[in-house]
Amino acid sequence: MTMIDIIKWALLFLALNLSAFSIYFIDKQAARHGRRRVSERTLLILALIGGSLGALAAQQLLRHKTRKEPFRSILAAILILHGTLIAVLAFLPLWSPLLLQDF
C-alpha cells in the first residue's frame, strides 16, 4: 500500500466520521426544536459504514442518545467490531506467513 493509498483511506475515514457527527448534530437540533428526526436506524448505519468514532464523539459531546437503549449497546457493539477489524488488519501481515506454513 502506497502513501497515496493511506492518505486516501484516511481522508475517507475522516469524511465518514465528520458526516456521522454532522448528522447526529442535525438530529440533536431537530430534537430540541421539535422537528422531524433522523431515524435511529440511519444513525446506526452511518456508524456501521465507518463513522463510529464520529458517532461516539457526537453522542458524548452533544449528549445525544446517551441513555437510549438498545441504541447505546448497538453503537458499542459497532465500535468493538471496528476495533477488532482494525486489529486484525494491522496484524494480518504478521500472521500471514504463520498461516501459510500449515498449508
C-alpha positions in Angstrom: 0.0 0.0 0.0 1.5 3.3 -1.0 1.4 6.5 0.9 -1.2 7.9 -1.5 -3.5 5.0 -0.7 -3.0 5.5 3.0 -3.9 9.2 2.6 -7.0 8.3 0.5 -8.2 5.9 3.2 -7.5 8.4 6.0 -9.5 11.1 4.1 -12.4 8.7 3.5 -12.3 7.8 7.2 -12.3 11.4 8.2 -15.2 12.3 5.8 -17.3 9.4 7.1 -16.8 10.4 10.7 -17.4 14.1 10.1 -20.6 13.2 8.2 -21.8 11.0 11.1 -21.0 13.7 13.6 -22.9 16.3 11.4 -26.0 14.0 11.1 -26.0 13.5 14.8 -25.8 17.2 15.3 -28.7 17.8 12.9 -30.8 15.2 14.8 -30.0 16.8 18.1 -31.1 20.2 16.8 -34.3 18.6 15.4 -35.0 17.1 18.8 -34.5 20.4 20.6 -36.8 22.2 18.2 -39.5 19.6 17.7 -38.8 19.0 14.1 -38.6 15.8 12.1 -35.9 13.5 13.4 -33.3 11.2 11.8 -34.2 7.6 12.4 -32.0 5.6 14.8 -31.5 3.1 12.1 -29.9 5.7 9.9 -27.7 6.9 12.7 -26.5 3.3 13.4 -25.9 2.6 9.7 -23.7 5.7 9.5 -21.7 4.4 12.4 -21.6 0.9 10.9 -20.2 2.0 7.5 -17.3 3.7 9.1 -18.5 6.7 11.1 -18.4 5.0 14.5 -15.8 7.4 16.1 -17.8 10.4 14.8 -21.0 8.9 16.2 -19.4 8.3 19.6 -17.9 11.8 19.7 -21.3 13.3 18.8 -23.0 11.1 21.4 -20.6 12.2 24.1 -20.1 15.9 23.1 -23.7 16.7 22.2 -25.1 14.4 24.9 -27.3 12.8 22.3 -28.8 9.3 22.6 -26.7 8.7 25.8 -29.5 6.9 27.7 -31.4 5.3 24.8 -31.3 1.5 24.8 -30.7 -0.6 22.8 -29.1 2.2 20.7 -26.2 2.6 23.1 -25.5 -1.1 23.1 -25.6 -1.4 19.4 -23.3 1.5 18.9 -20.9 0.0 21.5 -21.0 -3.3 19.5 -20.2 -1.4 16.3 -17.2 0.2 17.9 -16.0 -3.2 19.2 -16.4 -4.6 15.7 -14.5 -1.8 14.1 -11.7 -2.1 16.7 -11.5 -5.8 16.1 -11.3 -5.3 12.3 -8.6 -2.7 12.7 -6.6 -5.0 14.9 -6.9 -7.9 12.5 -5.9 -5.8 9.5 -3.0 -4.4 11.5 -1.6 -7.8 12.5 -2.6 -9.7 9.3 0.8 -9.1 7.6 2.5 -10.6 10.7 0.2 -13.6 10.8 0.0 -14.5 7.1 3.4 -16.3 7.0 2.4 -18.4 10.0 -1.0 -19.2 8.5 0.6 -20.2 5.2 3.1 -22.6 6.9 0.2 -25.0 7.7 -0.6 -25.5 4.0 
